């Protein structure tokens, strides 16, 4: 049994909160460069240049890419042969978020209650997902999620008879309705299957996958490609001013579901799609 002390978890999450907000991932930077090379609308070209420059300034000067430094969404993959020692795991996670958002000078955007709405002043509580897996691995992923894009996300309980065309229509409807609000170019996470809550989780998890990687099943990999093309054909463009670049990637995750259901969730992420991970 391998032991992991809560102090190490706190320290890791603190660093991930800061790094995720400061540094654009390599795959996202590659998507920006590709989009700029393929964009032929002058206004869209200019906006992409600004977004690339913004990411470079954030990295070189250790500053947040965006003023909305998000709500911290934390994904844990914990091996069955790992024992967390030294205190509460959940408290350690929230302490890492508290330290990261304070020491990194990141905006504190979380309120204590959805109606009372008193700012907690340290960006806690985090949203935490646990996945128990074989072995002694302990992997942490922090994905700060801004709400300009989160507010544009939707879920729908389709009927099985709606089929693949129903899924396509729903995804395009969500992106059309979002328009410029999620700060495109966007990354679109799609969850298909499971239950109401599982589909939403899958859509969120899909945003963690590198945009260099396509779905392992060829059918869904082709669907990702098709939807990306259809979304970009909408002409919304960077920041909604038109152009060929509305989305940089479409990632799909799936799960088994009930014979009577076809849940589909669309979780949109902005151009500053942020996530960093580490093994402890």
C-alpha positions as CSV (number, residue, x, y, z in Angstrom):
1,X,0.0,0.0,0.0
2,X,1.5,3.3,-1.1
3,X,0.9,6.3,1.1
4,X,0.2,9.8,-0.2
5,X,0.3,12.6,2.3
6,X,-2.4,15.3,2.1
7,X,0.3,18.0,2.1
8,X,1.6,16.7,-1.2
9,X,-1.9,16.8,-2.7
10,X,-2.4,20.4,-1.5
11,X,1.0,21.5,-2.9
12,X,0.3,19.8,-6.3
13,X,-3.2,21.3,-6.7
14,X,-1.9,24.8,-5.8
15,X,0.7,24.6,-8.6
16,X,-1.8,23.2,-11.1
17,X,-4.3,26.0,-10.4
18,X,-1.7,28.6,-11.2
19,X,-0.1,26.8,-14.2
20,X,-3.5,26.0,-15.8
21,X,-4.4,29.7,-15.7
22,X,-1.0,31.0,-16.8
23,X,0.1,28.6,-19.5
24,X,-1.8,27.5,-22.7
25,X,-1.4,23.8,-23.4
26,X,0.9,22.9,-26.3
27,X,-2.0,21.3,-28.3
28,X,-4.2,24.3,-27.9
29,X,-1.3,26.6,-29.1
30,X,-0.9,24.3,-32.2
31,X,-4.7,24.6,-32.9
32,X,-4.4,28.4,-32.7
33,X,-1.5,28.4,-35.2
34,X,-3.3,26.1,-37.6
35,X,-6.5,28.2,-37.4
36,X,-4.5,31.4,-38.1
37,X,-2.8,29.7,-41.1
38,X,-6.2,28.6,-42.5
39,X,-8.2,31.8,-41.7
40,X,-8.8,34.1,-44.7
41,X,-11.2,36.7,-43.1
42,X,-9.1,39.8,-42.1
43,X,-11.0,40.5,-38.9
44,X,-10.8,36.9,-37.8
45,X,-7.0,36.9,-38.6
46,X,-6.5,40.0,-36.5
47,X,-8.4,38.5,-33.5
48,X,-6.5,35.2,-33.7
49,X,-3.3,37.3,-33.7
50,X,-4.4,39.0,-30.6
51,X,-5.4,35.8,-28.8
52,X,-2.0,34.3,-29.7
53,X,-0.2,37.4,-28.4
54,X,-2.3,37.2,-25.2
55,X,-1.3,33.6,-24.6
56,X,2.3,34.5,-25.2
57,X,2.2,37.4,-22.8
58,X,0.5,35.3,-20.1
59,X,3.2,32.6,-20.4
60,X,6.2,35.0,-20.6
61,X,5.0,37.3,-17.8
62,X,3.3,34.6,-15.6
63,X,-0.1,36.2,-15.7
64,X,-3.6,34.7,-16.2
65,X,-4.7,34.3,-19.8
66,X,-8.2,35.6,-18.9
67,X,-9.6,37.7,-16.1
68,X,-12.2,34.9,-15.5
69,X,-9.9,32.4,-13.8
70,X,-12.8,30.0,-13.4
71,X,-14.2,27.6,-10.9
72,X,-11.7,24.9,-10.1
73,X,-12.8,21.5,-11.4
74,X,-10.6,18.8,-10.0
75,X,-10.4,15.2,-11.4
76,X,-8.7,12.5,-9.4
77,X,-7.6,9.1,-10.6
78,X,-6.7,7.2,-7.4
79,X,-5.3,3.7,-7.4
80,X,-6.9,1.1,-5.1
81,X,-3.5,0.5,-3.6
82,X,-3.1,4.1,-2.5
83,X,-3.8,5.3,1.0
84,X,-4.2,9.0,1.7
85,X,-2.7,9.9,5.1
86,X,-2.4,13.0,7.2
87,X,-5.9,14.4,7.0
88,X,-9.0,14.8,4.9
89,X,-8.6,14.4,1.1
90,X,-11.4,16.8,0.3
91,X,-10.0,19.4,2.7
92,X,-6.5,19.0,1.1
93,X,-8.0,19.6,-2.3
94,X,-9.8,22.8,-1.3
95,X,-6.7,24.0,0.6
96,X,-4.7,23.6,-2.6
97,X,-7.3,25.6,-4.5
98,X,-7.3,28.3,-1.8
99,X,-3.5,28.6,-1.8
100,X,-3.3,28.5,-5.6
101,X,-5.9,31.2,-6.2
102,X,-4.4,33.4,-3.4
103,X,-0.7,33.1,-4.2
104,X,-1.3,33.1,-8.0
105,X,-3.3,36.4,-7.7
106,X,-6.2,34.6,-9.5
107,X,-9.7,36.1,-9.4
108,X,-11.9,34.6,-6.7
109,X,-15.2,33.9,-8.5
110,X,-17.0,31.4,-6.2
111,X,-19.9,32.2,-4.0
112,X,-21.0,30.2,-0.9
113,X,-24.6,29.6,-2.0
114,X,-26.4,30.0,-5.4
115,X,-29.0,32.3,-3.9
116,X,-27.3,33.9,-0.9
117,X,-24.2,34.7,-3.2
118,X,-21.6,35.7,-0.7
119,X,-18.1,35.4,-2.2
120,X,-16.0,32.8,-0.4
121,X,-12.9,35.0,-1.2
122,X,-10.6,32.0,-1.9
123,X,-12.4,30.3,-4.9
124,X,-13.5,27.3,-2.9
125,X,-15.3,25.0,-2.9
126,X,-13.8,23.1,-5.8
127,X,-15.9,20.7,-8.0
128,X,-14.3,17.3,-7.3
129,X,-14.6,14.1,-9.2
130,X,-13.1,10.8,-8.0
131,X,-12.2,7.8,-10.2
132,X,-11.0,4.7,-8.4
133,X,-8.7,2.6,-10.6
134,X,-6.4,-0.4,-10.2
135,X,-2.8,0.0,-9.0
136,X,-1.1,2.7,-7.0
137,X,-1.4,5.7,-9.3
138,X,-2.5,9.1,-8.0
139,X,-3.2,11.5,-10.8
140,X,-4.6,15.0,-10.4
141,X,-6.1,17.2,-13.1
142,X,-7.2,20.8,-12.5
143,X,-9.4,22.4,-15.1
144,X,-10.4,26.0,-14.2
145,X,-13.8,26.6,-15.9
146,X,-14.9,30.1,-16.8
147,X,-18.6,30.7,-16.8
148,X,-18.9,32.7,-20.1
149,X,-18.6,29.3,-21.7
150,X,-20.1,27.2,-19.0
151,X,-23.4,29.2,-19.2
152,X,-23.7,28.3,-22.9
153,X,-23.7,24.6,-22.2
154,X,-26.8,22.5,-22.5
155,X,-28.1,18.9,-22.0
156,X,-31.0,17.2,-23.7
157,X,-32.7,13.8,-23.1
158,X,-33.1,12.7,-26.7
159,X,-35.2,9.7,-27.7
160,X,-33.4,6.7,-29.2
161,X,-35.3,7.3,-32.4
162,X,-33.7,10.7,-32.7
163,X,-30.5,8.9,-33.5
164,X,-27.3,10.4,-34.9
165,X,-29.1,13.2,-36.8
166,X,-30.8,14.3,-33.5
167,X,-27.4,14.5,-31.9
168,X,-25.9,16.5,-34.7
169,X,-28.9,18.9,-34.7
170,X,-28.7,19.4,-31.0
171,X,-25.0,20.1,-31.0
172,X,-25.3,22.7,-33.8
173,X,-28.3,24.3,-32.1
174,X,-26.3,24.7,-28.8
175,X,-23.3,26.3,-30.7
176,X,-25.6,28.6,-32.7
177,X,-27.4,29.8,-29.6
178,X,-24.1,30.4,-27.8
179,X,-22.9,32.6,-30.7
180,X,-20.1,35.0,-29.4
181,X,-20.9,34.5,-25.7
182,X,-18.4,31.7,-24.9
183,X,-15.4,33.7,-26.5
184,X,-14.8,31.6,-29.6
185,X,-12.9,29.9,-31.0
186,X,-14.2,27.2,-28.7
187,X,-13.6,23.6,-27.8
188,X,-16.8,21.6,-27.7
189,X,-17.1,18.7,-25.3
190,X,-19.9,16.2,-26.0
191,X,-21.2,13.5,-23.7
192,X,-23.4,10.8,-25.1
193,X,-25.1,8.1,-23.1
194,X,-25.4,7.2,-19.4
195,X,-28.0,9.1,-17.4
196,X,-28.8,12.8,-17.2
197,X,-25.9,13.4,-14.8
198,X,-23.4,11.0,-16.5
199,X,-23.8,12.7,-19.9
200,X,-22.9,16.1,-18.3
201,X,-19.9,14.6,-16.6
202,X,-18.8,13.0,-19.9
203,X,-19.1,16.3,-21.7
204,X,-16.9,18.0,-19.1
205,X,-14.4,15.1,-19.1
206,X,-14.2,15.3,-22.9
207,X,-12.7,18.8,-22.5
208,X,-9.6,17.3,-20.8
209,X,-8.6,15.2,-23.8
210,X,-5.8,16.7,-25.9
211,X,-7.1,18.2,-29.1
212,X,-4.3,16.1,-30.8
213,X,-6.3,13.0,-30.0
214,X,-9.4,11.7,-31.7
215,X,-11.9,9.2,-30.2
216,X,-10.6,5.7,-30.1
217,X,-13.6,4.4,-32.0
218,X,-13.5,5.4,-35.7
219,X,-17.2,6.1,-35.9
220,X,-17.0,8.7,-33.2
221,X,-13.7,10.1,-34.5
222,X,-15.4,10.7,-37.8
223,X,-18.3,12.3,-36.0
224,X,-15.9,14.7,-34.2
225,X,-14.4,15.7,-37.5
226,X,-17.8,16.1,-39.2
227,X,-19.2,18.2,-36.3
228,X,-16.1,20.4,-36.3
229,X,-16.6,21.2,-39.9
230,X,-20.3,21.9,-39.5
231,X,-19.6,24.2,-36.5
232,X,-17.0,26.1,-38.4
233,X,-19.4,26.4,-41.4
234,X,-21.7,28.4,-39.1
235,X,-19.5,31.4,-39.7
236,X,-19.6,32.7,-36.1
237,X,-15.8,33.1,-36.1
238,X,-13.4,34.3,-33.5
239,X,-15.2,36.4,-30.8
240,X,-18.3,36.3,-33.0
241,X,-17.0,38.6,-35.8
242,X,-17.2,36.0,-38.5
243,X,-14.7,33.8,-40.2
244,X,-13.8,30.1,-40.6
245,X,-12.7,29.5,-37.0
246,X,-15.7,29.0,-34.6
247,X,-14.3,25.9,-33.0
248,X,-10.8,24.5,-32.6
249,X,-11.8,21.0,-31.7
250,X,-14.8,18.7,-30.9
251,X,-14.2,15.9,-28.3
252,X,-16.8,13.2,-27.7
253,X,-17.0,10.8,-24.8
254,X,-19.6,8.0,-24.6
255,X,-21.1,5.5,-22.1
256,X,-23.7,2.8,-22.1
257,X,-27.3,3.9,-21.6
258,X,-30.9,2.7,-21.1
259,X,-32.9,1.2,-23.9
260,X,-35.3,4.1,-23.6
261,X,-32.8,6.9,-23.6
262,X,-30.2,8.9,-25.5
263,X,-28.8,11.6,-23.2
264,X,-26.6,14.2,-24.9
265,X,-24.7,17.0,-23.2
266,X,-22.7,19.8,-24.8
267,X,-20.1,21.5,-22.6
268,X,-18.5,24.5,-24.3
269,X,-15.1,25.8,-23.4
270,X,-13.6,29.1,-24.5
271,X,-10.4,29.7,-26.5
272,X,-8.5,29.6,-23.2
273,X,-9.3,25.9,-22.7
274,X,-7.4,25.3,-19.5
275,X,-6.2,22.1,-17.8
276,X,-3.1,20.8,-16.2
277,X,-2.3,17.4,-14.6
278,X,0.3,15.8,-12.5
279,X,1.1,12.4,-10.9
280,X,1.8,12.3,-7.2
